Amino acid sequence: MICLDAAQRILLLNWRDPYDGSRLWEPPGGGIEKNETPWAAARRELVEETGLDGDAVGERSVPVARDSRWNGRRYVGTERFFLARFPSERPALGRDGLMPDEQVNILGHAWVPWTELGSLPDPLQPPQLPSALAQLAPEGPWASADARSSTRRRARTQERARTTMSNDTDRVDHELVRAATEVVRAHHLGENHTVAAAGRAADGRFFTALNVYHFTGGPCAELVLIGTAAAQGAHELKSVVAVGDTGRDVIPPCGRCRQTLLDYFPTVGVILDTAEGLRTVPVADLLPHSYRHADHC
């Protein structure tokens, strides 16, 4: 939920991911228990995570699409965001309601001015938080800023569509994009298989693969693709692409996949959805000043 103090600062919690040590800022929240309404869950989670008064949470909510990773697991879905207002500035928080693992992984909290949401030292989750805030509290000073931002996003989307239509097909392997899209649409399964990858080998053949999620980790689609191609005698990939389920289209590889692709295929091209439309980018450009495993063997 989004918590506002008397000065209209937003409460954010700073977390460390136990899987890879990455950090993020996120408003309080959590899962819904059996037979619990989203509103009741929001009130309970606020008390457990912060010690603040759950009665401050309003009943109105807005849906926010989430696509995030935590502890090696990908979370995709829609969450309800609520608004809680507090009459004092920077009310004190308590941690007594946190679970033992949460006690370890929470780094702190901050009451952040809305104008500073875009300049946090660590990533903000969800990135659509300013838009959700503008919907829940349209009378606030952030409303006009969000409207301007929405206008700019629509303009960029329209420009990207025009650019994509005029792209040189020699630069982007659209057959790979279509193949990965068809695979993820046909075979995505809950949280187990949410991303498909496709790759073109030096001999012209192409291969497809799905990610394999498991709570112990599990390989991304790009890594499954490497093994799939190798099992059929293809040990050099010229270009790769990943496509997410639920309409996410082309998505960039994670840090681990970028490093693996660079070590296996230093000249491979990665198809990305950029502000200028689909582009094929050398994997080395995704990891400037990168570590290379071959240099340490």
N, C-alpha and C positions, 0 to 999 in steps of 0.2 A: 504494500500500500504506500501511497505518497503521504508523507507527514510534513505539515507546514507549521512553523512556529509563529510567534506574534509578528516577527519581522519578515515573514514569508520566505524564510530559508527552508530548504528541503533536507530531510534527514537521509543520509546515505551511510551504509555500513561498508567497511573495507575488509574484503575477504582474501585469503590466500588459498589457491586451489591445491589440495594435498597431492594431486596427481603430478603436476609439473611445476608447482611453485609460482605460477602466474598469479597476478593480483587483479582485482576488479572492485568497482564501487557499485552498490546495488541497494535499492530501498528494502526495508524489511518485508518479509513474506515467507510463504512456505506452502506445504501441501494441504490438501483437504482430507480430513479423516472420514471414516465411514459414517453415513447418515448426517453429515455436516454440510450446511450451506456455505457457499463461498463467502458470504458476509460474516458468518460465525467463525469461519476459518481465519479470515483476516483479523478479526478482533482477538482471537486466541493467539495467533502468531505474533501480533504486535506486543502482547503482554509477555510472551515467552522470550522473544528476541530482544526486547528493549526495556521491559518493565514499565512502559508507558500505559496509560489508561485506555483499555480497549473500547470504552464507551465513546471515545473521540472519533471512532471510525464511522463515517457516514454510510448510508445504505446504498447510495448510487455507485455504480461502477462502470468502467469502460473496458472493452476487450483489447488486449495487446498481444500481437503475435510474437512468440519467442522462438529463437533458434540459438541455443547457447551450449557450452560444454562445461561440465563440472566433474571432477574426479574421474576423468577418462571417459565420460559418458556424454552423449549428445542428447539434448532435450529440445524437442520441437513440438509446438502446440500453442494454444491460445490460453492466456491467463486473464483473470478479472482483476483490474486495479481499482482500489478504493482510495478515498481521500480522508485524512484525519487532520484536524486542526487543533492547535494547542494555544492557550491564552498567554503563555509566557515565552520569553526568548530562550532558545537553547535549553529546553528542559533536560534534566539529568537522566541518564539511562542506567539500567541495571542489567546484569548478565546472569542472574541466578536461574533464569528459565532456559538457558542454552544447554543443549546436549554436550557431553564431554568432547566429542569431535569438533563441535562448533566452537567451544571454548578455546580449542587449540588453534583453529583456523581463522578466527576473527582477529583482525589487526587493530581495529579501532572504529571510530565513527566520526562524522562531521555534519554540522548543519551548514549546508552549502547555499550561497545565494544563487538564484536561478540563472543569473547572467554568467556564472562560472561553471555551469554544467558541461560546457564544451571544452574546458581547459583543465580537467582533472589530471593528476599525474598517472592514473591507471584507467583502463577502459571503463566506460559506463554501461551497465546493463539494467534494463534494455536500452538501446540507443534511442528508442522512440519515447523515452520518458518525458521530454519536454512537450511532445504532442499530447500524451495522456494527461499531463498536468493542465494543458490549455483546455482540454475537453471537460475535465472535472471541475475546473475553476475558471470559467471563461471570463470572469470579471477581473482577473489578475493582469498585471503588466506584461506577462509573457504571452498573452493571447495574440496581440498584434504581431509580435515577433514570430510566433508560430505560423501565422497566416502568410507572412512574407516568405518564410522558409518553405511552406507548402507550394507557394507559387514558383519559387526557384526550382524545387524538386520536379514539379510538373514540366517546367520548361526544359530541364535537363533530360527528363524521360522522353519528351517529344524529340529532342535533338538526337538522342541516342537511337531512337527508332529510325529517324531519317538516315543517320550515318550508317547504321547496320545494313539497311537496304542497299546502300551504295558501296558496301565494302567489297574489296577485291577478293573473290573467292579463292584465289591462289594463296592468299595469306592465312585464311582460316579454313580448316578442314571441317566443313559443315556436315559432312557425312558422319564424322565422329560425334558431333553434337547431337545429331538426330538419333544415332545409335544409342548413346548414353541416355538420352531422354526417353526413348522407347523402353529401354531395360528398366529404368527406375519406375516408370509409370506402370509397367506390367508386373513387376516383381517386388516392389517395396512391401515390407511387412512390419508393421508396428515400429518399434524402436530397433529391431534386429537388423533391418536392411533399409537404410534411408538415403543412400547416395550411390550412384552408379558412375563408373569411369569407363572411358574408351581410349584406346591408344592405337596409333598407326606405326607399324614396324617398317624398318628400312626396305623390306622386300615388297611393301605395298599392302600386306594383310593388315586387318585391324581386329582388335580384341575388345571384349567388354567384361566388366566385373562389377560386383556389388561389395559394399563394405560388410563387415561382420562385427556387429556390436556384442560385447559381453562385459559384465561388470568388472571383470579383471583387466579389461583393456580392449583388445580386439583391433584388427587392422582396418585402416581406412580403405576406401575403394581403390585408390591409386596403388597401394601396396599389394592388394589382391591382384590387381591388373598386371603388375610386374611378374608375379609368380605364374599367372595364367598364360601370359605370353611366353615366358621361359619354358613352360611345360610343353609348348608346341614349337619349340625351337627358335623362337624370336628373342634375341638377346640385345637388340638395339631398337629403341623406340624413337621415332622422329617427332611425334607430337602426342599430347594427351589432353583430356578434358574431364572434368567432374561435373555432374548434374545432380542437384538435390531433389528430393521428393516434395510433395505438397506445393508444386508450382514455384520452387525456388530457382529453377533454371540453372545456368552455369554458375558454379561457385569456385572460389580459389582454393588451392591446396593448403592444408595446415602447415605449420612449421616443420614438423617431423617429415611430412611427405615432400616438402620442398628440398630438405637436406638429402633425403633418400634419392629423389630423382636426380639431384645434382651429382651425387656420388656414382649412381649407376649410369646415367646418360647426361654427361656434362653439356651437350649441345641440344637437348630436347626442347621443343617448344611447348609452352603451356597456354592453352586457350583460356582467356579471361574475359569477363564481362566488364568493360571499362566505361568511363564516361563518354568515350567516343564510339561505343559499340563493342562487338566482339573483336578481340585482337589476339594474335599469337605472340607471346613474349618469351624470350630465352629464359630458361629456368635460372640462369646465373643472375639475371636482373632482379629476380625475386629474393635473392640472398646476397646483397652487396657486402663485400669484405668478409665473405663467408669462410667458415671452417671447411676444409676438404679432407675427407678421410684418407685419400691416397697420399696426402702430404705427411701423414703420421704413421704410415705403415713401415 
